Amino acid sequence: MSQPPQRRRVVVVTSLIVVVLVTAMVTGLSLGPMNIPFGDIVGNVLSHLGLGHSVVSPTQSLVIWQIRAPRIVLGSLVGAMLATAGATYQGVFRNPLADPYLLGVAAGAGLGATIAIVDLGGTTGIPTWTPWLAFAGAMLAVATTWTIGGRGRFASSTTLILAGVAVAALCTSAQTYLQQSSTVSIARVYIWLLGSLSGASWSSVTLLLPYVIVCAGVCVASARALDVLSVGDVEARALGLPVTQVRFVVIVASSFGTAAVVSVAGLIGFVGIIVPHMVRLAVGTSYRRVLPISLLGGAAFLVVADTVARVVMSPSELPLGVVTALVGAPVFVIILNSRRRFVS
């Protein structure tokens, strides 16, 4: 018995994303100032699984497992969380332009994390309580954005986005003040604000992993509720959905996850917009499909973007946020133009 066309499309798209993700991971392990052949990378990975024999040198193995591998894993976690949070915000606000960056949540989280970095002074570590400060900033930002632009009969996508821009500008101003007041930390804060995975380590992966698992898991588990919520609050309540509770839970989960990844990787924009939109074009609008596939797509997208950031100007490195913006900004313009044509 053949699969329905929609299900076949979901299987094909998911398979393609997995292939891209695996290929990007192997490419990321291979490319860099010390290029390592693909075959040697595969052999080394299989040898760690107890299959076959590795031919890479001890130095190459150190580069693979202590420098590049944690960076790739961290990039996968960051991309997955940002894409999932973006898709979730778009569902809970019923606004296809919403994402953690545009709603000011990332800037709010960035302000909290900047406070932690400035407080650390000249040290280089990230304390385990940094995501909690970033979370406080994120929640304050999203609450302010929703209060200003998302309430009342006359609330619209435009007012919500404008409110998010205003909140983000306020948080950025506070960040600038903190940078100027702490010259010891200004260089590290500046690099962090542009987004980077250069400081990735297994400890940062361990720090971030629980937040992403829990928060992304809550978002994906809320997919059916977001499908119901898409028909409107009144209709959703008539169908028995506790709208207020659902909205609170998914906003907290999305904001907490965003806060955690921003505190580790810095401000990386557009992932939460372009990945869910590309997924919707491929598999439709149901969040039961969009959310899990966006999670995989976000991981693949950011691993590819980080590999480009590392190698395009080697041995120097582009900020990761610059690469995502170069791709995301044109896509965002296309989305705006398509929505304008639809409305007119």
C-alpha positions as CSV (number, residue, x, y, z in Angstrom):
1,M,0.0,0.0,0.0
2,S,1.5,3.3,-1.1
3,Q,1.9,6.3,1.3
4,P,-0.3,9.4,0.9
5,P,1.4,12.2,-1.1
6,Q,1.8,14.4,1.9
7,R,3.4,11.7,4.0
8,R,5.8,10.8,1.2
9,R,6.8,14.5,0.9
10,V,7.5,14.6,4.6
11,V,9.6,11.5,4.4
12,V,11.6,12.8,1.5
13,V,12.2,16.3,3.0
14,T,13.2,14.8,6.3
15,S,15.6,12.4,4.6
16,L,17.2,15.2,2.6
17,I,17.7,17.3,5.7
18,V,19.3,14.4,7.5
19,V,21.6,13.8,4.6
20,V,22.5,17.5,4.5
21,L,23.1,17.5,8.3
22,V,25.4,14.5,8.2
23,T,27.3,15.8,5.2
24,A,27.7,19.2,6.8
25,M,29.0,17.5,10.0
26,V,31.6,15.4,8.1
27,T,32.6,18.5,6.0
28,G,33.0,20.6,9.1
29,L,35.2,17.9,10.7
30,S,37.3,17.8,7.5
31,L,37.8,21.5,6.6
32,G,40.0,24.0,8.4
33,P,43.6,25.2,8.6
34,M,44.4,21.5,8.9
35,N,42.5,19.8,6.1
36,I,41.7,16.1,6.8
37,P,40.5,13.8,4.0
38,F,36.8,12.8,4.2
39,G,37.7,9.1,4.2
40,D,40.0,9.6,7.1
41,I,37.3,11.4,9.0
42,V,34.8,8.6,8.4
43,G,37.3,6.0,9.4
44,N,38.2,7.8,12.6
45,V,34.5,8.2,13.6
46,L,33.9,4.5,12.8
47,S,37.0,3.5,14.9
48,H,35.5,5.3,17.9
49,L,32.4,3.2,17.4
50,G,34.5,0.0,17.5
51,L,34.4,-0.5,13.7
52,G,37.6,-0.6,11.7
53,H,40.9,1.2,12.3
54,S,41.7,4.9,12.2
55,V,44.6,6.2,10.1
56,V,44.6,9.8,11.4
57,S,47.6,11.0,13.5
58,P,47.2,11.8,17.2
59,T,47.3,15.6,16.3
60,Q,44.6,15.2,13.7
61,S,42.5,13.2,16.2
62,L,42.9,16.0,18.7
63,V,41.8,18.5,16.2
64,I,38.8,16.4,15.2
65,W,37.5,15.6,18.7
66,Q,38.6,18.5,20.9
67,I,38.2,21.4,18.5
68,R,35.9,20.7,15.6
69,A,33.5,18.1,17.0
70,P,32.3,20.1,20.0
71,R,31.8,23.1,17.7
72,I,29.7,21.1,15.3
73,V,27.6,19.6,18.1
74,L,27.1,23.0,19.7
75,G,26.1,24.5,16.3
76,S,23.6,21.8,15.9
77,L,22.0,22.5,19.3
78,V,22.0,26.2,18.7
79,G,20.4,26.0,15.2
80,A,17.9,23.4,16.3
81,M,16.7,25.5,19.3
82,L,16.6,28.8,17.3
83,A,14.6,27.3,14.5
84,T,12.2,25.5,16.9
85,A,11.7,28.7,18.9
86,G,11.0,30.7,15.8
87,A,8.4,28.3,14.5
88,T,6.8,28.2,18.0
89,Y,6.7,32.0,18.3
90,Q,5.1,32.1,14.8
91,G,2.4,29.7,16.0
92,V,1.7,31.2,19.4
93,F,1.5,34.8,18.1
94,R,-0.1,33.7,14.8
95,N,2.5,35.9,13.1
96,P,4.7,34.4,10.3
97,L,7.3,37.1,10.8
98,A,7.8,36.4,14.5
99,D,11.1,34.9,15.7
100,P,13.2,35.3,18.8
101,Y,15.4,38.0,17.1
102,L,12.6,40.2,15.8
103,L,10.5,40.0,19.0
104,G,13.4,41.3,21.1
105,V,13.8,38.1,23.0
106,A,17.3,37.5,21.8
107,A,18.3,41.0,22.6
108,G,16.8,40.7,26.1
109,A,18.7,37.4,26.6
110,G,21.8,39.1,25.2
111,L,21.5,41.8,27.8
112,G,21.3,39.3,30.6
113,A,24.3,37.4,29.3
114,T,26.3,40.6,28.8
115,I,25.8,41.4,32.4
116,A,27.3,38.0,33.3
117,I,30.2,38.5,30.9
118,V,31.0,42.0,32.3
119,D,30.7,40.6,35.8
120,L,33.3,37.9,34.9
121,G,35.8,40.6,34.0
122,G,38.9,39.2,32.3
123,T,38.1,35.5,32.7
124,T,37.0,33.3,29.8
125,G,34.6,30.8,31.3
126,I,30.8,30.8,31.1
127,P,29.2,30.2,34.6
128,T,26.3,27.8,34.8
129,W,24.0,30.6,36.0
130,T,24.5,32.7,32.8
131,P,21.4,31.1,31.1
132,W,19.3,32.1,34.1
133,L,20.3,35.8,33.8
134,A,19.7,35.6,30.0
135,F,16.3,34.0,30.7
136,A,15.3,36.8,32.9
137,G,16.2,39.3,30.2
138,A,14.4,37.3,27.5
139,M,11.2,37.0,29.5
140,L,11.2,40.7,30.3
141,A,11.7,41.5,26.6
142,V,8.9,39.2,25.4
143,A,6.5,40.4,28.1
144,T,7.2,44.0,27.1
145,T,6.8,43.3,23.4
146,W,3.5,41.5,23.9
147,T,2.2,44.2,26.2
148,I,3.0,47.0,23.8
149,G,2.2,45.4,20.4
150,G,0.3,42.2,21.0
151,R,-2.7,43.1,23.0
152,G,-6.1,44.7,22.2
153,R,-8.5,44.6,19.3
154,F,-6.1,46.7,17.1
155,A,-3.0,44.5,17.6
156,S,-1.5,43.3,14.3
157,S,1.7,41.8,12.9
158,T,3.1,45.2,12.2
159,T,2.6,46.6,15.7
160,L,4.0,43.4,17.2
161,I,7.2,43.6,15.1
162,L,7.6,47.3,15.7
163,A,7.2,46.7,19.5
164,G,9.9,44.0,19.2
165,V,12.2,46.3,17.3
166,A,11.8,49.0,20.0
167,V,12.4,46.5,22.8
168,A,15.5,45.2,21.0
169,A,16.8,48.7,20.5
170,L,16.4,49.4,24.2
171,C,18.2,46.2,25.2
172,T,21.0,47.0,22.7
173,S,21.5,50.4,24.2
174,A,21.9,48.9,27.7
175,Q,24.4,46.4,26.3
176,T,26.4,49.2,24.7
177,Y,26.5,51.0,28.0
178,L,27.7,47.9,29.8
179,Q,30.4,47.4,27.2
180,Q,31.7,50.9,27.5
181,S,31.7,50.7,31.3
182,S,33.9,47.6,31.3
183,T,36.8,48.0,28.9
184,V,38.4,44.7,30.1
185,S,35.4,42.7,28.7
186,I,34.6,44.8,25.7
187,A,36.4,42.8,23.1
188,R,34.9,39.5,24.3
189,V,31.4,41.0,24.5
190,Y,31.8,42.5,21.0
191,I,32.7,39.1,19.5
192,W,29.9,37.4,21.4
193,L,27.3,40.0,20.1
194,L,28.2,39.1,16.5
195,G,27.6,35.4,17.2
196,S,30.3,32.8,17.2
197,L,31.0,29.2,18.1
198,S,34.8,29.7,18.3
199,G,34.8,29.1,22.0
200,A,32.9,25.8,21.7
201,S,34.0,23.0,24.0
202,W,32.5,19.8,25.4
203,S,31.8,21.7,28.6
204,S,29.7,24.3,26.8
205,V,27.8,21.5,25.0
206,T,27.2,19.8,28.3
207,L,25.9,23.2,29.7
208,L,23.5,23.8,26.8
209,L,22.3,20.3,26.1
210,P,19.7,20.0,29.0
211,Y,18.1,23.3,28.1
212,V,17.7,22.4,24.5
213,I,16.4,19.0,25.1
214,V,13.7,20.2,27.6
215,C,12.7,23.4,25.8
216,A,12.7,22.1,22.3
217,G,10.9,19.0,23.5
218,V,8.2,21.1,25.1
219,C,7.8,23.1,21.9
220,V,7.5,20.0,19.7
221,A,5.1,18.4,22.1
222,S,2.9,21.5,21.8
223,A,2.5,21.2,18.1
224,R,-1.0,19.9,18.2
225,A,-2.1,22.7,20.5
226,L,-0.5,25.3,18.2
227,D,-2.5,23.8,15.3
228,V,-5.7,24.4,17.3
229,L,-4.5,27.8,18.3
230,S,-4.0,28.8,14.7
231,V,-7.8,29.1,14.2
232,G,-8.0,31.9,16.8
233,D,-8.4,32.2,20.6
234,V,-12.2,32.1,20.7
235,E,-12.4,29.1,18.4
236,A,-9.6,27.3,20.3
237,R,-11.3,27.8,23.6
238,A,-14.6,26.5,22.1
239,L,-12.7,23.4,21.2
240,G,-11.5,23.0,24.8
241,L,-8.0,24.3,24.5
242,P,-6.7,26.2,27.6
243,V,-5.3,29.0,25.5
244,T,-3.7,31.1,28.3
245,Q,-1.9,28.1,29.8
246,V,-0.7,26.8,26.4
247,R,0.5,30.3,25.4
248,F,2.4,30.7,28.7
249,V,4.1,27.3,28.5
250,V,5.3,27.6,24.9
251,I,6.5,31.2,25.4
252,V,8.4,30.2,28.5
253,A,9.9,27.2,26.8
254,S,10.9,29.1,23.6
255,S,12.3,32.0,25.6
256,F,14.2,29.8,28.0
257,G,15.8,27.8,25.1
258,T,16.6,31.0,23.2
259,A,18.1,32.5,26.4
260,A,20.3,29.5,26.8
261,V,21.7,29.4,23.3
262,V,22.2,33.1,23.1
263,S,24.1,33.1,26.4
264,V,26.6,30.6,24.8
265,A,26.7,31.5,21.1
266,G,25.7,35.2,21.0
267,L,23.1,36.9,18.8
268,I,22.5,34.8,15.7
269,G,19.6,36.2,13.7
270,F,17.3,35.0,11.0
271,V,17.5,31.3,11.8
272,G,14.1,31.3,13.4
273,I,12.5,32.9,10.3
274,I,14.1,31.3,7.2
275,V,14.1,27.7,8.4
276,P,10.4,27.4,9.5
277,H,9.3,29.2,6.3
278,M,11.4,26.9,4.1
279,V,9.9,23.9,5.9
280,R,6.3,25.2,5.5
281,L,6.9,25.6,1.8
282,A,8.0,22.0,1.6
283,V,5.6,20.1,4.0
284,G,2.7,22.4,4.7
285,T,1.6,24.5,7.6
286,S,0.7,21.9,10.3
287,Y,3.0,22.4,13.3
288,R,3.1,18.6,13.8
289,R,5.3,18.6,10.7
290,V,6.8,22.0,10.9
291,L,8.3,21.9,14.4
292,P,10.2,18.6,14.3
293,I,11.5,19.2,10.7
294,S,12.5,22.8,11.6
295,L,14.5,21.4,14.5
296,L,16.5,19.2,12.1
297,G,16.7,22.0,9.5
298,G,17.9,24.5,12.0
299,A,20.7,22.2,13.0
300,A,21.7,21.5,9.4
301,F,21.5,25.2,8.5
302,L,23.7,26.4,11.3
303,V,26.4,23.7,10.9
304,V,26.6,24.7,7.2
305,A,26.8,28.4,8.1
306,D,29.4,27.9,10.7
307,T,31.6,25.8,8.3
308,V,31.3,28.7,5.8
309,A,32.2,31.2,8.5
310,R,35.3,29.2,9.4
311,V,36.7,28.5,5.9
312,V,35.7,31.4,3.6
313,M,38.4,33.7,5.0
314,S,40.7,31.1,6.5
315,P,42.8,31.3,8.6
316,S,40.7,34.2,9.9
317,E,37.0,33.7,10.7
318,L,33.7,35.5,9.9
319,P,31.3,36.1,12.7
320,L,28.5,33.5,12.4
321,G,25.8,36.1,12.7
322,V,27.2,37.8,9.6
323,V,26.8,34.6,7.5
324,T,23.2,33.9,8.7
325,A,22.3,37.6,8.0
326,L,23.7,37.4,4.4
327,V,21.3,34.5,3.8
328,G,18.5,35.5,6.0
329,A,18.1,39.2,5.1
330,P,17.2,38.5,1.4
331,V,14.9,35.7,2.4
332,F,13.2,38.0,4.9
333,V,12.6,40.6,2.1
334,I,11.1,37.9,-0.2
335,I,8.7,36.9,2.6
336,L,7.6,40.5,3.2
337,N,7.1,41.0,-0.6
338,S,5.1,37.8,-0.9
339,R,2.9,38.8,2.1
340,R,2.3,42.2,0.6
341,R,1.2,40.8,-2.8
342,F,-1.1,38.4,-0.9
343,V,-2.7,41.2,1.0
344,S,-3.2,43.4,-2.0
